[in-house]
Amino acid sequence: MAEFDTDLFVIGGGSGGVRAARIAAGHGARVMVAEEYRVGGTCVIRGCVPKKLLVYASHFHQEFEDAAGFGWTVAPPVFDWPTLIANKDREIARLEAAYTTNVEKSGARILKTRAVLEDAHTIRLASGEIVRSKYVLIATGGAPNHGAAIPGIEHVISSNEVFHLPSLPRRILIQGGGYIALEFACIFAGFGCDVTVVYRGDNVLRGFDDDVRSHVRSEMEKEGITILTGCTVARVDKHRNEFTSHLSNGSSVASDQVMFAVGRHPNITGLGLDKAGVAINPENGGIAVDGFSKTSAPNIYAIGDVTHRVNLTPVAIREGHAFADTVFGKREVRVDHADIPTAVFCQPEVGTVGLTETQACNQFSHVDIYKATFRPMKATMSGRDTRMLMKLVVDGATDRVVGCHIVGDGAAEMVQILGIAVKLKATKADFDATMALHPTAAEELVTMRTPSARHVRAAAE
Ligand SMILES: Cc1cc2nc3c(=O)[nH]c(=O)nc-3n(C[C@H](O)[C@H](O)[C@H](O)COP(=O)(O)OP(=O)(O)OC[C@H]3O[C@@H](n4cnc5c(N)ncnc54)[C@H](O)[C@@H]3O)c2cc1C
C-alpha cells in the first residue's frame, strides 16, 4: 500500500488553492482539493467579481445623468435590483462551473467537503473519511469580522449577505472606512439609496496616500453620501423593517439595512493547526510562513488571505503558483510583495501603486511630489461637479518614481500599466521623456513638470 493517498491535499478551492492545484497537477503531482462552500472562493463567489458587476450596474446612474449635456434625452431610468442579482448569480454560477472544469481538466480531484488537519499528513473530511497526503496546502482564505459584539449585532449584515439582499434598501448605513465599505457605499448611492458611512478613524481609506483619502471623501460627499468619522455604531435596534443605529457620539441614524465592513480575519478556526504543528504569526493572526509560503510544519504550506500578508486575489494566485513550482516543479520561486498595484472601485475610482507621500518621506531624505487636480474633459460638458487627482511621489536622490496615485475614471486601468513602470524603477525623467497621448486624462502623468512639494530632511548632526 502506498504511504500516502495523494501527493498534495489543498484545503480551500479559492483563487490561491485552485491555481496551486492546477499547476501542481500539471507538474505531475496527484492532487486533491477540498472546498466546503463553492469552487472559486471569495473572489469569484462573494468578492471581487460580483462586486465589480454591481459597480458597473451602479455607474449607469451617472451615465444617464451625464448624457443630457451631450444632447441626449433619456426617459427617467428604472432600476430593478432582483434582475441585477439574478443576472449576477447566473454569471457567478457560470464562472464556478468553469473553475471546476479547469481544475478537473488539470487532473486534480475536487472534494466538495470541509477538511481539517488531524496531524501534519492526515486530513479528516466532514464525512469522517481520512486522507493521508505527502504535502498539504492551506488556502482557506478569510471571513468578515463584525468587530465588538454590540447589542443588536444580529441585525447587521456583512459583505457575504449584501450580494443576496431580496430588495434594494432605500437607506443603508455602512460601518467601515476601508475599500469594501466605500465600494458598497458608492454602489448603493449609484442605485439612488440614501447612504451613511460611519468610521471610527479621522478619515476613510487608512493606509492610502493622504491626498487620495481627502479627495475620495470630498468626491463621495459631493455625490450625497454622508460620511461620519470619529465615531462607531454602539447599538442597533430593530422596529419592524427599520433599524436605528445608535452611534458613540450620541446621535442615531435610521436605515433599512445596516452593513459592517470593518475588516476580515484568516479562516483558521477548527482547522487543527495545533495538531499539525502549524504556528500562527502573532503580528497579524494569520498562518506564519517563510518567503516560500512554508509553515512551521515542513510539509505544510499556506497561501493567500489565510496568511494575512497582502489580501488580494492576484497575490493569492501568485503565491499558489509559486508554491506549486517550488514544491513540484523543481524551480524555487519566491513571491515579490513589493509595489503591488491596487484599486478601490468607489466612485470616482482609486488606483495606486508604490509608496504614499508619508511612507516615502520616512524612507528617503529627499522626496519630490508632483500633483495635479483638474476637471476631467467629460465633466466640462456633462456639468458634473467632479475633479480628478494625479500624484507622483519621486525619490529626489535617484529621480525614481516610487509612488503613483490616481483618483478618477479609469484609475485602476491606468495604475495596472503604471505598475510596470514602477517595477522597472522608471525615473521621473523617463516619465518626462514619454510623449503624451492627447486627449486623455493620463497624459497628465507625463506632463507634470514642477514639483508641488519638496521634502528635504536635514542631515543628522
Ligand atoms: C467584498 C470583497 C471584495 C473584494 N474585492 C477585491 C478586489 O477587487 N480585488 C482583489 O484583488 N481582491 C479583492 N478581494 C479579496 C479577494 O477576494 C481575496 O484576497 C482572495 O479571494 C483570497 O484568495 P484565497 O485563495 O486566499 O481565499 P478564498 O478565495 O477566500 O478561498 C478560500 C476557500 O476556502 C474554503 N474553505 C475554508 N475553510 C475550509 C475548510 N476547512 N475546508 C474546505 N474548504 C474551506 C472557503 O469556502 C473558500 O472557498 C475582495 C474580497 C471581498 C470580501
The ligand as a Gaussian input file, in Angstrom:
#p B3LYP/6-31G(d) Opt

LIG

0 1
 C      -16.308000      42.069000      -0.918000
 C      -14.900000      41.756000      -1.330000
 C      -14.357000      42.390000      -2.416000
 C      -13.064000      42.112000      -2.819000
 N      -12.558000      42.767000      -3.904000
 C      -11.308000      42.506000      -4.329000
 C      -10.789000      43.150000      -5.486000
 O      -11.448000      43.988000      -6.102000
 N       -9.541000      42.820000      -5.885000
 C       -8.774000      41.890000      -5.224000
 O       -7.646000      41.602000      -5.653000
 N       -9.242000      41.271000      -4.107000
 C      -10.490000      41.555000      -3.652000
 N      -10.979000      40.904000      -2.544000
 C      -10.091000      39.975000      -1.817000
 C      -10.031000      38.599000      -2.503000
 O      -11.338000      38.097000      -2.654000
 C       -9.184000      37.643000      -1.663000
 O       -7.921000      38.225000      -1.436000
 C       -8.990000      36.297000      -2.365000
 O      -10.210000      35.684000      -2.647000
 C       -8.124000      35.389000      -1.490000
 O       -7.998000      34.126000      -2.088000
 P       -7.700000      32.837000      -1.188000
 O       -7.467000      31.737000      -2.155000
 O       -6.660000      33.145000      -0.199000
 O       -9.028000      32.588000      -0.344000
 P      -10.555000      32.475000      -0.755000
 O      -10.799000      32.949000      -2.131000
 O      -11.313000      33.104000       0.348000
 O      -10.824000      30.908000      -0.772000
 C      -10.810000      30.138000       0.399000
 C      -11.766000      28.968000       0.209000
 O      -11.537000      28.020000       1.231000
 C      -12.772000      27.455000       1.606000
 N      -12.583000      26.864000       2.929000
 C      -12.308000      27.492000       4.089000
 N      -12.095000      26.617000       5.076000
 C      -12.238000      25.373000       4.527000
 C      -12.109000      24.042000       5.035000
 N      -11.765000      23.814000       6.291000
 N      -12.334000      23.009000       4.196000
 C      -12.675000      23.227000       2.889000
 N      -12.788000      24.457000       2.359000
 C      -12.551000      25.522000       3.163000
 C      -13.729000      28.635000       1.558000
 O      -15.074000      28.202000       1.424000
 C      -13.231000      29.391000       0.326000
 O      -13.916000      28.996000      -0.838000
 C      -12.283000      41.161000      -2.115000
 C      -12.822000      40.497000      -1.004000
 C      -14.123000      40.795000      -0.618000
 C      -14.690000      40.089000       0.576000

